[in-house]
Amino acid sequence: MAIQNDSFSSAIILEPPEGAVAGSNVGATGQTGEPAQAGEINSVWWKYTPTANTALRINTNGSDIDTYLSIFTGDGIGSLTTIIQDDDSGENSNSEVLFNAFAGTTYYIAVDSYSDAQGEIVLNYEVGPDNDFWADAIELTGTEGAVTGDNVFALSEEGELAQADPINSVWWKYTPTANTALRINTNGSDIDTYLSIFTGNSVNNLTTIIQDDDSGENSNSEVLFNAFAGTTYYIAVDSYNDAQGEIVLNYEVGPDNDFWADAIELTGTEGAVTGDNVFALSEEGELGQSGEINSVWWKYTPVKDTQLTVDTNGSNFDTYTSVFTGNGIGSLIPIVQTDNSEVIFEASAGTTYHISVDGYSDAQGEIVLNYQSSVEQPEIEPTDLASKFFNVIDEPLTAEDSFNVEYEIENQGGGVEKVTVSFYISTNYWISTNDQLLESFELDNLAANSSTGVQSINLNLPGEENSFWQGNQTYYIGMIVDSNNEIEESNEANNANRGEFIDYDRVDVSIGSGIDLTGNFFNVIEEPLNSGDSFNVDFGIENNSETDGGAFNVNFYISTNDWISTNDQYLGTVEFDNLTANGSTEIENINLTLPGGDDSFWEGSGAYYIGMVIDPNNSLEESFKDNNANRGEFIDFDKIEITLL
């Protein structure tokens, strides 16, 4: 009886991700060109194509013969590449292999026998952890959490940096939304772990940030490091001495005000705030305080000159307090530092004082920070930034064009030192940070209840190959004030999307070459009119493109509303042979006649609209069709009072 999978070309497909199949090599034979396996070949064949990169374990456990297992890739029996082979790594002289298999690659599995044995075969296959490969790292979200996984028969990748030899790591990744201390550990795992943190854009181009073996509980691992907003940190959990098992990965961020730049604002004449410095860290360039630094930050800017008292009475550990001035962590000037709970210093109006609370000798715990000004300080009015005016000067536009925008921003509240303003292009009128960014800049020192006045900025559209574009159509260019949401405002809702010419403008954009015909003048000479009257219209047309136009028609209609279309009452046609690139017609004239008073079109005496539609038959391939009508009164239509007779 013929064996179904005796030949390479008849290999039986194994369905992912895992399973067990039965077969036999009784009567199987080798093929011409078949790679060497175990002596005289009597192999049978299966094939497997993984849907994702994975470690793949295949064995013949349960077979009743001594097997020899081979894995190949290739297109034909005579051109195979050997990936891995094994005789006795499985149970009871059976075979087992473990290797990295790549998505979309077909792996051919040949099961031969040792010393020409023949009999029943069991083929078992299973994939490794979903996050065995760097590229498949699982995303961690939020400010803290715990996830589980395992590294059972995980493997290393080519180019992977050293960890605990041999490598059988699995991967997670975390991208903080703010600068923070980040603590990660494997407490609760049932194996002796080895933890590594990397940054980089590929597995063979990683930079080691920190690594640890046993700083966690019960031979587990723990790291604590400064993580920066927007940077993706890749977390590899390996095991010591090739251990495999269940993994628990715990993560949490440090205090919100661990970084100098994230100092919490103190306001008013006096107050008390709480916080903690639990696993806070120092920053590069931070000035010395008490031994190993684990400081957190507040800041205070008096409106009037004062004597300021700051203390940490009520905190549950021995604190060390410092007050600095300066405009960056690396350029601070100490004003006062003390191990005592209280500092008193002279504070000048308008100067920002940064207050650091550290722990004495690395102490950590809950902080109470009290402050008292000797002079009553007026409450600072909250900032309220809003767009006021927005206009695209140059239009229509073509992809990759440079163009100018006029804009104005107002502050309807307290002053702000610096704010980010960003400009976007969108396919709809709702401008958001998810749209295509055109430009951002820092606006400095916008005083309370003031405005920038009308300003101008030059922007550039994306090139026509950019995937943002959806063809020749109307787009929306707009701005968002405080696009990074860095300023605490009394009203966050008015930073964008207040209205056309306030914070956005609609613009026709041509992606490729093409004719663009529009009306530029339209006027009914005689008015008012009566039904059945003959009358004259002056009109003009322009070609807003670098391409000459061919022959086209212009149709004239009367409508009961201000939206002119080919569904309205037809009045007449003018034919044009051509309109050159960037050219326009002279002021043309046509004589038209209104329908008689008994025509069913009429809805009584009153206001009607007479207008034109350019190229109504679509005989020309244009960049835009939306602007062939309905651009505006006296541009391509006119409103007329008509009396029915």
HUBEL-V985898 format. One record per residue. N is the residue number from 1. D_FIRST is the distance of its C-alpha to the first C-alpha in Angstrom with 2 decimals. Layout:
n=N d_first=D_FIRST
n=N d_first=D_FIRST
//
This chain:
n=1 d_first=0.00
n=2 d_first=3.83
n=3 d_first=6.52
n=4 d_first=9.35
n=5 d_first=12.13
n=6 d_first=11.34
n=7 d_first=14.33
n=8 d_first=17.92
n=9 d_first=18.19
n=10 d_first=15.47
n=11 d_first=17.09
n=12 d_first=17.26
n=13 d_first=20.92
n=14 d_first=22.78
n=15 d_first=25.69
n=16 d_first=29.08
n=17 d_first=30.96
n=18 d_first=29.00
n=19 d_first=26.11
n=20 d_first=23.28
n=21 d_first=19.52
n=22 d_first=16.65
n=23 d_first=13.39
n=24 d_first=11.47
n=25 d_first=11.36
n=26 d_first=9.30
n=27 d_first=8.00
n=28 d_first=10.12
n=29 d_first=12.80
n=30 d_first=16.22
n=31 d_first=17.64
n=32 d_first=20.88
n=33 d_first=23.69
n=34 d_first=21.96
n=35 d_first=24.75
n=36 d_first=25.03
n=37 d_first=23.78
n=38 d_first=23.47
n=39 d_first=23.47
n=40 d_first=20.26
n=41 d_first=18.25
n=42 d_first=14.81
n=43 d_first=15.60
n=44 d_first=14.21
n=45 d_first=16.65
n=46 d_first=18.84
n=47 d_first=22.20
n=48 d_first=25.46
n=49 d_first=28.67
n=50 d_first=31.70
n=51 d_first=34.33
n=52 d_first=37.12
n=53 d_first=37.92
n=54 d_first=36.80
n=55 d_first=35.96
n=56 d_first=32.21
n=57 d_first=30.89
n=58 d_first=27.22
n=59 d_first=25.96
n=60 d_first=23.06
n=61 d_first=25.21
n=62 d_first=23.37
n=63 d_first=20.33
n=64 d_first=19.87
n=65 d_first=19.70
n=66 d_first=22.40
n=67 d_first=21.47
n=68 d_first=22.96
n=69 d_first=23.55
n=70 d_first=24.65
n=71 d_first=26.15
n=72 d_first=26.72
n=73 d_first=28.42
n=74 d_first=28.37
n=75 d_first=27.27
n=76 d_first=24.85
n=77 d_first=22.84
n=78 d_first=25.80
n=79 d_first=28.49
n=80 d_first=27.57
n=81 d_first=30.28
n=82 d_first=29.67
n=83 d_first=31.21
n=84 d_first=30.62
n=85 d_first=28.43
n=86 d_first=28.47
n=87 d_first=27.33
n=88 d_first=29.09
n=89 d_first=31.24
n=90 d_first=29.37
n=91 d_first=29.56
n=92 d_first=28.58
n=93 d_first=27.46
n=94 d_first=25.49
n=95 d_first=26.29
n=96 d_first=28.53
n=97 d_first=30.12
n=98 d_first=32.97
n=99 d_first=34.16
n=100 d_first=36.05
n=101 d_first=33.90
n=102 d_first=35.72
n=103 d_first=35.60
n=104 d_first=33.68
n=105 d_first=31.92
n=106 d_first=28.12
n=107 d_first=26.83
n=108 d_first=23.38
n=109 d_first=22.00
n=110 d_first=19.83
n=111 d_first=18.75
n=112 d_first=18.44
n=113 d_first=19.19
n=114 d_first=22.29
n=115 d_first=22.19
n=116 d_first=18.50
n=117 d_first=17.68
n=118 d_first=14.25
n=119 d_first=13.95
n=120 d_first=14.65
n=121 d_first=16.63
n=122 d_first=19.45
n=123 d_first=21.05
n=124 d_first=24.63
n=125 d_first=26.92
n=126 d_first=30.52
n=127 d_first=33.40
n=128 d_first=36.87
n=129 d_first=40.23
n=130 d_first=41.07
n=131 d_first=44.12
n=132 d_first=42.67
n=133 d_first=43.64
n=134 d_first=47.31
n=135 d_first=46.69
n=136 d_first=45.35
n=137 d_first=48.43
n=138 d_first=49.29
n=139 d_first=52.73
n=140 d_first=55.42
n=141 d_first=58.19
n=142 d_first=61.59
n=143 d_first=64.15
n=144 d_first=62.33
n=145 d_first=59.16
n=146 d_first=56.45
n=147 d_first=52.71
n=148 d_first=49.78
n=149 d_first=46.58
n=150 d_first=44.68
n=151 d_first=43.60
n=152 d_first=40.51
n=153 d_first=38.44
n=154 d_first=40.63
n=155 d_first=40.96
n=156 d_first=43.66
n=157 d_first=43.70
n=158 d_first=44.68
n=159 d_first=48.48
n=160 d_first=49.01
n=161 d_first=52.34
n=162 d_first=52.65
n=163 d_first=52.75
n=164 d_first=51.75
n=165 d_first=49.51
n=166 d_first=46.51
n=167 d_first=46.49
n=168 d_first=44.42
n=169 d_first=46.65
n=170 d_first=46.40
n=171 d_first=48.81
n=172 d_first=51.35
n=173 d_first=54.17
n=174 d_first=57.63
n=175 d_first=60.21
n=176 d_first=63.67
n=177 d_first=65.87
n=178 d_first=69.01
n=179 d_first=70.02
n=180 d_first=69.46
n=181 d_first=68.90
n=182 d_first=65.26
n=183 d_first=64.15
n=184 d_first=60.48
n=185 d_first=59.14
n=186 d_first=56.06
n=187 d_first=57.92
n=188 d_first=55.68
n=189 d_first=52.55
n=190 d_first=50.85
n=191 d_first=50.41
n=192 d_first=52.95
n=193 d_first=52.92
n=194 d_first=54.15
n=195 d_first=55.53
n=196 d_first=56.11
n=197 d_first=57.77
n=198 d_first=57.32
n=199 d_first=58.40
n=200 d_first=56.94
n=201 d_first=54.78
n=202 d_first=51.53
n=203 d_first=49.88
n=204 d_first=51.08
n=205 d_first=54.59
n=206 d_first=55.71
n=207 d_first=59.12
n=208 d_first=59.47
n=209 d_first=62.04
n=210 d_first=61.88
n=211 d_first=59.56
n=212 d_first=59.86
n=213 d_first=58.24
n=214 d_first=60.23
n=215 d_first=63.12
n=216 d_first=61.67
n=217 d_first=61.48
n=218 d_first=59.57
n=219 d_first=58.25
n=220 d_first=57.33
n=221 d_first=58.53
n=222 d_first=61.25
n=223 d_first=62.77
n=224 d_first=65.81
n=225 d_first=66.66
n=226 d_first=68.39
n=227 d_first=66.03
n=228 d_first=67.27
n=229 d_first=66.88
n=230 d_first=64.15
n=231 d_first=62.49
n=232 d_first=58.88
n=233 d_first=58.30
n=234 d_first=54.78
n=235 d_first=54.25
n=236 d_first=51.67
n=237 d_first=51.02
n=238 d_first=49.55
n=239 d_first=49.63
n=240 d_first=51.48
n=241 d_first=49.50
n=242 d_first=46.06
n=243 d_first=46.48
n=244 d_first=44.25
n=245 d_first=45.00
n=246 d_first=46.84
n=247 d_first=49.54
n=248 d_first=52.64
n=249 d_first=54.51
n=250 d_first=58.08
n=251 d_first=60.34
n=252 d_first=63.87
n=253 d_first=66.53
n=254 d_first=70.06
n=255 d_first=73.39
n=256 d_first=73.92
n=257 d_first=77.01
n=258 d_first=75.65
n=259 d_first=76.21
n=260 d_first=79.72
n=261 d_first=78.73
n=262 d_first=77.67
n=263 d_first=80.99
n=264 d_first=81.92
n=265 d_first=85.15
n=266 d_first=88.11
n=267 d_first=90.74
n=268 d_first=94.09
n=269 d_first=96.95
n=270 d_first=95.13
n=271 d_first=91.91
n=272 d_first=89.35
n=273 d_first=85.62
n=274 d_first=82.80
n=275 d_first=79.72
n=276 d_first=78.00
n=277 d_first=76.97
n=278 d_first=73.96
n=279 d_first=71.74
n=280 d_first=73.80
n=281 d_first=73.79
n=282 d_first=76.15
n=283 d_first=75.78
n=284 d_first=76.09
n=285 d_first=79.81
n=286 d_first=80.96
n=287 d_first=84.30
n=288 d_first=84.66
n=289 d_first=85.39
n=290 d_first=84.73
n=291 d_first=82.45
n=292 d_first=78.82
n=293 d_first=79.06
n=294 d_first=77.39
n=295 d_first=79.69
n=296 d_first=79.54
n=297 d_first=81.81
n=298 d_first=84.29
n=299 d_first=86.84
n=300 d_first=90.25
n=301 d_first=92.40
n=302 d_first=95.92
n=303 d_first=97.71
n=304 d_first=101.07
n=305 d_first=102.18
n=306 d_first=101.85
n=307 d_first=101.53
n=308 d_first=98.02
n=309 d_first=97.19
n=310 d_first=93.58
n=311 d_first=92.47
n=312 d_first=89.38
n=313 d_first=91.13
n=314 d_first=88.68
n=315 d_first=85.70
n=316 d_first=83.97
n=317 d_first=83.86
n=318 d_first=86.15
n=319 d_first=86.08
n=320 d_first=87.23
n=321 d_first=88.55
n=322 d_first=89.04
n=323 d_first=90.50
n=324 d_first=89.86
n=325 d_first=90.69
n=326 d_first=88.78
n=327 d_first=86.25
n=328 d_first=83.15
n=329 d_first=81.66
n=330 d_first=82.52
n=331 d_first=86.15
n=332 d_first=87.52
n=333 d_first=91.09
n=334 d_first=91.77
n=335 d_first=94.61
n=336 d_first=94.51
n=337 d_first=92.18
n=338 d_first=92.68
n=339 d_first=91.15
n=340 d_first=93.58
n=341 d_first=92.45
n=342 d_first=94.91
n=343 d_first=95.75
n=344 d_first=98.67
n=345 d_first=99.14
n=346 d_first=100.90
n=347 d_first=98.55
n=348 d_first=99.50
n=349 d_first=98.89
n=350 d_first=95.85
n=351 d_first=94.40
n=352 d_first=90.96
n=353 d_first=90.77
n=354 d_first=87.36
n=355 d_first=87.32
n=356 d_first=84.78
n=357 d_first=84.25
n=358 d_first=82.60
n=359 d_first=82.20
n=360 d_first=84.46
n=361 d_first=82.45
n=362 d_first=79.13
n=363 d_first=79.93
n=364 d_first=77.92
n=365 d_first=78.53
n=366 d_first=80.10
n=367 d_first=82.85
n=368 d_first=85.86
n=369 d_first=87.71
n=370 d_first=91.20
n=371 d_first=93.34
n=372 d_first=96.95
n=373 d_first=98.96
n=374 d_first=102.75
n=375 d_first=103.22
n=376 d_first=101.79
n=377 d_first=98.97
n=378 d_first=98.37
n=379 d_first=94.92
n=380 d_first=92.83
n=381 d_first=91.90
n=382 d_first=88.10
n=383 d_first=86.72
n=384 d_first=85.67
n=385 d_first=84.23
n=386 d_first=83.64
n=387 d_first=83.14
n=388 d_first=86.17
n=389 d_first=85.60
n=390 d_first=82.71
n=391 d_first=82.69
n=392 d_first=80.50
n=393 d_first=83.11
n=394 d_first=81.04
n=395 d_first=78.98
n=396 d_first=76.85
n=397 d_first=74.54
n=398 d_first=71.64
n=399 d_first=68.75
n=400 d_first=69.90
n=401 d_first=73.57
n=402 d_first=76.17
n=403 d_first=78.44
n=404 d_first=81.19
n=405 d_first=81.42
n=406 d_first=84.62
n=407 d_first=84.37
n=408 d_first=86.58
n=409 d_first=85.81
n=410 d_first=88.21
n=411 d_first=88.63
n=412 d_first=89.98
n=413 d_first=90.23
n=414 d_first=90.81
n=415 d_first=90.48
n=416 d_first=87.28
n=417 d_first=87.07
n=418 d_first=83.75
n=419 d_first=81.06
n=420 d_first=77.96
n=421 d_first=77.95
n=422 d_first=74.74
n=423 d_first=74.19
n=424 d_first=71.02
n=425 d_first=69.70
n=426 d_first=67.80
n=427 d_first=66.20
n=428 d_first=68.29
n=429 d_first=71.76
n=430 d_first=70.71
n=431 d_first=70.96
n=432 d_first=69.05
n=433 d_first=67.86
n=434 d_first=64.35
n=435 d_first=65.64
n=436 d_first=65.80
n=437 d_first=68.38
n=438 d_first=70.97
n=439 d_first=73.44
n=440 d_first=74.89
n=441 d_first=78.23
n=442 d_first=80.45
n=443 d_first=83.61
n=444 d_first=86.37
n=445 d_first=89.24
n=446 d_first=89.43
n=447 d_first=92.54
n=448 d_first=92.98
n=449 d_first=93.62
n=450 d_first=93.31
n=451 d_first=91.12
n=452 d_first=89.89
n=453 d_first=91.61
n=454 d_first=89.66
n=455 d_first=87.54
n=456 d_first=85.28
n=457 d_first=81.94
n=458 d_first=79.89
n=459 d_first=76.17
n=460 d_first=73.23
n=461 d_first=70.43
n=462 d_first=66.81
n=463 d_first=65.55
n=464 d_first=63.79
n=465 d_first=60.38
n=466 d_first=60.76
n=467 d_first=58.17
n=468 d_first=61.04
n=469 d_first=62.18
n=470 d_first=61.21
n=471 d_first=62.86
n=472 d_first=66.43
n=473 d_first=68.10
n=474 d_first=70.66
n=475 d_first=70.11
n=476 d_first=72.21
n=477 d_first=73.77
n=478 d_first=75.30
n=479 d_first=76.28
n=480 d_first=75.78
n=481 d_first=78.62
n=482 d_first=77.53
n=483 d_first=73.93
n=484 d_first=72.95
n=485 d_first=74.66
n=486 d_first=76.77
n=487 d_first=80.05
n=488 d_first=80.83
n=489 d_first=82.49
n=490 d_first=84.29
n=491 d_first=82.24
n=492 d_first=78.74
n=493 d_first=78.06
n=494 d_first=80.33
n=495 d_first=78.76
n=496 d_first=76.85
n=497 d_first=76.31
n=498 d_first=79.92
n=499 d_first=80.06
n=500 d_first=80.12
n=501 d_first=82.73
n=502 d_first=82.98
n=503 d_first=79.80
n=504 d_first=77.58
n=505 d_first=77.92
n=506 d_first=75.63
n=507 d_first=75.02
n=508 d_first=73.27
n=509 d_first=70.91
n=510 d_first=69.43
n=511 d_first=66.20
n=512 d_first=66.14
n=513 d_first=68.62
n=514 d_first=69.79
n=515 d_first=72.91
n=516 d_first=74.59
n=517 d_first=77.29
n=518 d_first=79.55
n=519 d_first=82.88
n=520 d_first=85.84
n=521 d_first=88.77
n=522 d_first=89.39
n=523 d_first=92.73
n=524 d_first=94.04
n=525 d_first=97.55
n=526 d_first=99.30
n=527 d_first=99.07
n=528 d_first=99.40
n=529 d_first=98.14
n=530 d_first=98.33
n=531 d_first=95.65
n=532 d_first=95.69
n=533 d_first=97.33
n=534 d_first=96.59
n=535 d_first=96.28
n=536 d_first=95.31
n=537 d_first=92.70
n=538 d_first=92.73
n=539 d_first=89.33
n=540 d_first=87.61
n=541 d_first=84.04
n=542 d_first=82.65
n=543 d_first=79.52
n=544 d_first=78.52
n=545 d_first=76.04
n=546 d_first=75.85
n=547 d_first=74.44
n=548 d_first=76.52
n=549 d_first=75.96
n=550 d_first=75.62
n=551 d_first=77.11
n=552 d_first=77.06
n=553 d_first=78.97
n=554 d_first=80.85
n=555 d_first=81.15
n=556 d_first=83.88
n=557 d_first=83.60
n=558 d_first=85.68
n=559 d_first=84.14
n=560 d_first=85.29
n=561 d_first=83.95
n=562 d_first=83.71
n=563 d_first=80.06
n=564 d_first=80.10
n=565 d_first=77.02
n=566 d_first=76.15
n=567 d_first=76.19
n=568 d_first=79.96
n=569 d_first=82.72
n=570 d_first=82.59
n=571 d_first=85.94
n=572 d_first=85.35
n=573 d_first=83.56
n=574 d_first=84.51
n=575 d_first=82.44
n=576 d_first=82.21
n=577 d_first=81.02
n=578 d_first=80.18
n=579 d_first=80.95
n=580 d_first=80.77
n=581 d_first=79.15
n=582 d_first=81.24
n=583 d_first=83.70
n=584 d_first=85.40
n=585 d_first=87.23
n=586 d_first=90.97
n=587 d_first=92.14
n=588 d_first=91.11
n=589 d_first=92.69
n=590 d_first=91.48
n=591 d_first=93.40
n=592 d_first=91.59
n=593 d_first=92.60
n=594 d_first=91.92
n=595 d_first=90.73
n=596 d_first=93.53
n=597 d_first=94.67
n=598 d_first=92.84
n=599 d_first=89.40
n=600 d_first=86.81
n=601 d_first=85.90
n=602 d_first=89.02
n=603 d_first=89.17
n=604 d_first=92.96
n=605 d_first=95.40
n=606 d_first=94.47
n=607 d_first=92.43
n=608 d_first=89.66
n=609 d_first=87.65
n=610 d_first=87.57
n=611 d_first=85.00
n=612 d_first=82.75
n=613 d_first=79.01
n=614 d_first=78.17
n=615 d_first=75.41
n=616 d_first=74.46
n=617 d_first=72.02
n=618 d_first=70.07
n=619 d_first=70.67
n=620 d_first=70.71
n=621 d_first=68.01
n=622 d_first=69.90
n=623 d_first=69.29
n=624 d_first=70.58
n=625 d_first=71.01
n=626 d_first=72.33
n=627 d_first=75.74
n=628 d_first=76.48
n=629 d_first=78.52
n=630 d_first=79.94
n=631 d_first=81.07
n=632 d_first=84.46
n=633 d_first=87.83
n=634 d_first=89.74
n=635 d_first=86.56
n=636 d_first=84.69
n=637 d_first=86.41
n=638 d_first=89.86
n=639 d_first=91.07
n=640 d_first=93.68
n=641 d_first=95.89
n=642 d_first=95.81
n=643 d_first=98.07
n=644 d_first=96.95
n=645 d_first=99.52
//
